[in-house]
Amino acid sequence: EVQLVESGGGLVQAGGSLRLSCAASGFTFDDYAIGWFRQAPGKEREGVSCISSSDGSTYYADSVKGRFTISRDNAKNTVYLQMNSLKPEDTAVYYCAAVWGVSYYIFSNEYDYWGQGTQVTVSS
């Protein structure tokens, strides 16, 4: 069965850090680009960060640039999102998604597989 399982969310004070993990199984992980998306209360889903399957390309939303870092370990079938200097506006459910091919997309409807999400809450 295809699975993407997010973990690492939780409650943190503003200025703190969290590392999210997305563990994949049931498909050829290194054939897929990976995106992190989030949905905050009252807001639309947005692309946070993405990473190519192979060419090293990454994307960061302007709102997280310089604070978040995406990486992947294909040997472990896992993608990480290191989140530093967290702000209350980062509070959201964070989702990991996979799309076949080298290229990632910032639009969620391009993705083939989705995890169930992990809650990140940043207090003031």
N, C-alpha and C positions, 0 to 999 in steps of 0.2 A: 504494500500500500504506500502511496506517495504521502509523505509527511513533511511538514515544516513546523518545527516546534520552537517557539520563542521562550526565552527565559531571561532572568536578570532584572526584571522590573521591580519596582518597589517605591517606597516613600523616602524622599531625600529632601534635605533643606536646600534652599537656594544657594548656589555656589558649589554644591557638592557634585559628585560624579557617580555614574552607573555604567556598567558594561552590559549591554544586551547581547545575547547569543541567539543564533538561529541555526538549529540543527536539522539537517535534511536527510531524508532516506527515501528509498523507493524509486529513485531516478538517478541518472548520471549527472551528478552535481556539477562537475566541471564543464559541462556543456551548457550551463545556464547562467545568465546574468541574474544578479540578486538586487532587489530594491527593498529599502525600509520605508514604510509609510506610517503616518500617524493620523489619528482622528481625535481631536479635542472636543469637549462638550460645546455644542452650538456651532461648530465649524465643520467645513468640508474636509474630506480626506486629502492629505497633501503628501507629496513625495519629500522625503527627508534626505536620503542618501542612497546612492546606487553604485554598484561595482560590476564591471565587465566580467564575463566568464574567463577571459584569458589575456586581453591586451593591456590590462592595467588601468584602464580608464575608470574614473570615478566622478560622481556628481554629488554636490551638496547644495541644499537649499540655502538661499542667502541668510535665512534666519538662524542657521546652525553652523555656517561656515566659520572655521577657526575654532570651534568648540567641540565638534563631533568628528570622529574618524571612523571610516568604514574599512574593514579588512576581511580577508577570507583565508581559510586554511582548507584547501581542497582535500588534503590527506585526511582531515577530520570531518569533511562534509559540513563545515560550519562557517558561518559569516558572523562577524562581530560588529557592534556599533558602540564604540567608546564615546561616552557622553560626559563632557566636562563642563564646568561653569554653568551648571543647570539653572534655568530660570523658571519661575512659575508658569510662564507661557509655553514651556515644554511639556506641561502636563497633558497627557493623552494616552490612548491605547496605541501601542506601537506594533505594527504588523510587518512580517517578513514575507516577501513574495519572490517567485522565481519565474523567469521567462527564458525559453530556449534561445540559444544563440550567443554570439559574442556581445552584442549590443544590449544595453539596458534602456529602459524607457522611464520617463518621469510621470507617465500617465498610467494609472492603476489598471485600466481596462486592457492593457497589453499583456498582463501577466497570466501565466498558466496555472500556478499553484500558489496557495496562500496558507499561512499559519493562522492560528486563532487569536493571536495577539497577546501582549503582556502590558499591564498597566504601569505607567510611570506617573508618579505624583510628586510634584515639586512644591514644597511649602515656602511661604514668604519668610 
